[in-house]
Amino acid sequence: MTTRVTCVQLAPVLSDPDGNIERARSAIRAAVGDGARIVVLPELATSGYLFESAGEARDASITADDPRLAAWSAEAARGGAVVVAGFCERGADGLLHNSALVLDGAGVRAVYRKVHLWDREKTLFAPGRAEPPVLDTPYGRIGVLICYDLEFPEMPRALALRGADLIAVPTNWPVVPRPDGEHPPEVVAAMAAARASRVLIACCDRSGAERGERWTRGTALIDQDGWIRASTASEGGRATADLDLAAARGKRLTDLADVIADRRPELYGELVRPDRGTGRAG
């Protein structure tokens, strides 16, 4: 059985949470109306990204129980959909987090705080200290990462080992140089992660312009074989594909090759030794 998955490549407006929440509501409504049952929105979809100070980020932050999010749940309820979206979170302890929420018609089901903060994000946000969620839904098991998290192979692998069928990844990818005709490097990393663990990955990038920054607009839906099933480079575009989430539970490449069963974790100790992060031998 397939499930329609849609990533909406919104253009959040910096420091406009009211407008962004409403724009996201409209996007969810349209996607659900077109049959989407899993909807993914970009990183920091409620706030924009390029804050000049922690104070500016705080002014655009919301809590995970913000009553305006009830409108998102109401739109999700129209089709029994699950929504994954990035937001600028003001925690109960007053700290700011680059977070993603998972909600459905009943409300917010989980919040994930980005663990790997990119560049100047470290001056604005506190890093998450909990592993990302894997949630059972009517359509399959959904895990969540945010942007830079995906560049650490341990993260998508860990979610696959915990049973995720699909990993939803809200992102804000600034343009980086690449040879003509090549995929964005972040998309290449997502394709490799999908194939390495035979898991589906839904990366939802953003569009628009913000303080002179250009965005990759690299939204892509990737299947368990590592192939892009849908993408968009359009301003405000959507990528939609009907995906079989259960197919991600088969980890065999051939009768004798299994990407999970063939692991040799007893030889991977360096992956979890914090004193081995310099890349130097000895």
C-alpha positions in Angstrom: 0.0 0.0 0.0 1.3 3.4 -0.9 1.1 6.7 1.0 1.2 10.1 -0.6 4.0 12.1 0.8 4.4 15.9 0.0 7.2 18.3 0.9 6.2 21.9 0.5 9.1 24.2 -0.3 7.8 27.3 1.5 9.5 30.7 1.7 9.2 31.7 5.3 9.4 35.4 6.0 12.0 36.4 8.6 10.5 37.4 12.0 6.9 37.0 10.9 5.5 34.1 12.9 1.9 35.1 12.5 2.2 35.2 8.7 4.4 32.1 8.5 2.0 30.0 10.6 -0.8 31.1 8.3 1.2 30.4 5.1 2.0 26.9 6.5 -1.6 26.3 7.4 -2.6 27.1 3.8 0.2 24.8 2.5 -1.0 21.9 4.7 -4.6 22.4 3.6 -3.6 22.3 -0.1 -1.4 19.3 0.3 -4.0 17.3 2.3 -6.6 18.3 -0.2 -4.5 16.8 -2.9 -4.3 13.5 -1.0 -1.1 13.9 1.0 -1.1 11.9 4.2 2.4 12.9 5.3 3.3 16.6 4.8 6.8 17.9 5.5 7.6 21.7 5.8 11.0 23.4 5.9 13.3 24.0 8.9 12.3 27.1 11.0 9.2 27.4 8.9 7.5 29.6 11.5 10.3 32.2 11.8 12.8 32.3 9.0 16.5 31.6 9.5 19.0 34.4 9.3 18.7 36.0 12.7 21.3 38.6 13.5 21.0 38.0 17.2 19.6 35.7 19.9 17.2 38.5 20.8 15.8 38.6 17.3 15.4 34.8 17.3 13.6 35.0 20.7 11.1 37.6 19.3 10.2 35.2 16.6 10.1 32.0 18.7 7.0 30.1 19.8 6.3 27.3 22.3 5.4 23.8 21.2 1.9 24.3 22.7 1.3 27.6 20.9 -2.5 27.8 20.3 -2.0 28.9 16.7 -0.7 25.4 15.8 -4.2 24.1 16.4 -5.1 25.4 12.9 -2.4 23.0 11.5 -3.9 20.1 13.4 -7.3 21.0 12.1 -6.0 20.9 8.5 -4.2 17.6 9.1 -7.5 16.1 10.6 -9.3 16.7 7.2 -7.3 13.8 5.7 -5.9 12.0 8.7 -2.5 13.4 7.9 0.7 13.7 9.8 2.7 16.9 9.5 6.4 17.4 10.3 7.6 21.0 10.4 10.5 23.1 11.7 9.9 25.9 14.2 11.9 28.3 16.4 11.1 26.9 19.8 11.1 28.8 23.1 11.5 26.0 25.7 10.0 26.0 29.1 13.4 26.7 30.5 13.7 29.9 28.4 16.3 28.4 26.0 15.8 28.6 22.3 16.0 25.6 20.1 15.9 24.8 16.3 13.2 22.3 16.5 10.8 20.2 14.5 7.3 19.1 15.6 5.2 16.1 14.5 1.5 16.7 14.7 -1.7 15.2 13.5 -5.4 15.8 14.0 -5.1 15.2 17.8 -2.3 17.8 18.2 1.4 17.8 18.7 2.8 14.3 19.1 6.5 14.9 19.4 9.1 17.6 19.4 12.7 17.1 18.3 15.4 19.6 19.0 18.2 19.7 16.5 21.3 18.0 17.9 23.9 19.2 15.3 23.8 23.0 15.1 25.2 24.5 11.9 27.7 27.4 12.0 26.1 30.5 13.6 23.2 28.5 14.9 25.5 27.7 17.8 25.2 31.4 18.8 21.4 31.4 18.8 20.2 28.0 19.9 20.9 25.4 22.5 21.6 21.9 21.0 19.1 19.1 21.6 20.1 16.5 24.1 17.6 13.7 23.2 17.7 11.2 20.4 15.3 12.0 17.6 11.8 10.4 17.8 10.5 7.4 15.8 6.7 7.5 15.8 4.1 4.9 14.8 1.5 6.4 12.5 -1.3 4.8 10.4 1.1 5.0 7.4 4.3 3.6 8.9 7.1 4.6 11.3 8.3 8.2 10.9 11.7 9.4 12.2 12.8 13.1 12.3 16.1 14.9 11.7 16.8 18.5 10.9 19.1 19.7 8.1 22.8 19.3 9.3 21.9 16.2 11.3 21.7 14.3 8.0 25.4 15.0 7.3 26.3 12.7 10.2 25.8 9.1 8.9 25.2 7.8 12.4 21.9 9.7 12.7 19.9 8.2 9.8 21.4 4.8 10.5 20.4 5.0 14.1 16.8 5.9 13.1 16.7 2.9 10.7 18.0 0.6 13.4 15.2 1.9 15.6 12.6 0.9 13.0 12.0 4.1 11.0 10.5 3.5 7.6 10.7 7.2 6.5 12.9 10.0 7.9 11.4 13.5 7.5 14.1 16.1 7.3 13.1 19.8 7.4 16.0 21.8 6.0 17.3 25.2 5.1 20.2 24.5 2.6 22.2 27.6 1.5 23.6 27.4 -2.0 27.1 26.0 -2.1 29.3 25.7 -5.2 28.9 22.5 -7.2 29.9 21.3 -10.7 27.3 21.8 -13.5 24.8 19.0 -13.7 25.5 17.7 -10.2 22.9 17.2 -7.4 23.4 19.4 -4.4 25.8 17.7 -2.0 23.2 17.6 0.7 20.9 15.7 -1.6 23.7 13.3 -2.5 24.2 12.7 1.3 20.5 11.9 1.6 20.5 9.5 -1.3 23.5 7.7 0.2 21.9 7.5 3.6 18.7 6.2 2.1 20.5 3.4 0.2 22.9 2.6 3.1 20.0 1.8 5.5 17.2 1.1 2.9 15.0 3.8 4.5 12.9 6.4 2.8 14.0 10.1 3.3 11.9 13.2 2.7 14.0 16.4 2.7 12.0 19.6 2.6 14.1 22.6 1.7 13.0 26.3 1.6 12.8 28.9 -1.0 12.7 32.7 -1.0 15.4 35.3 -0.3 16.6 36.3 3.1 19.2 38.9 3.9 21.0 38.2 0.6 21.1 34.4 1.1 20.2 32.1 -1.7 18.7 28.8 -0.9 19.4 25.5 -2.8 15.7 24.6 -3.2 16.8 21.0 -3.0 13.6 19.4 -1.8 13.6 15.7 -2.6 11.7 12.5 -1.8 14.1 9.5 -1.9 13.2 5.8 -1.9 14.9 3.0 -0.1 17.1 2.2 -3.1 18.5 5.8 -2.9 16.7 7.1 -6.0 14.9 10.5 -6.1 11.2 9.8 -6.6 10.2 13.5 -6.7 11.8 16.9 -6.4 11.3 20.6 -7.0 13.4 23.6 -7.5 10.5 25.9 -7.8 9.8 28.9 -5.6 7.2 27.6 -3.2 7.0 24.3 -5.1 5.8 20.9 -4.0 7.4 17.5 -4.3 4.9 14.6 -4.1 5.3 10.9 -4.4 3.2 7.8 -3.5 5.6 5.8 -1.4 5.4 2.3 0.1 6.7 2.9 3.6 6.6 -0.8 4.4 9.1 -1.5 1.6 11.8 0.1 3.9 11.4 -2.9 6.2 13.1 -5.2 3.8 16.9 -4.7 4.2 18.1 -7.2 1.7 20.0 -6.1 -1.5 20.3 -9.7 -2.7 19.5 -13.1 -1.2 22.9 -13.0 0.6 23.3 -9.3 1.3 21.5 -7.5 4.0 22.4 -3.9 5.0 21.5 -4.4 8.6 22.2 -8.1 9.3 25.7 -7.7 7.6 26.8 -5.0 10.0 29.9 -5.7 12.2 29.3 -3.3 15.1 32.1 -4.9 17.1 34.5 -3.2 14.7 32.9 0.2 14.8 34.0 1.4 18.2 35.7 4.5 16.8 32.2 5.9 15.9 31.3 6.4 19.5 34.6 7.5 21.0 34.4 11.2 21.7 38.1 11.5 21.9 38.5 10.4 18.3 36.9 13.3 16.5 40.0 15.1 15.2 40.6 12.9 12.2 44.3 12.3 13.2 45.9 8.9 13.5 47.4 7.7 16.7 
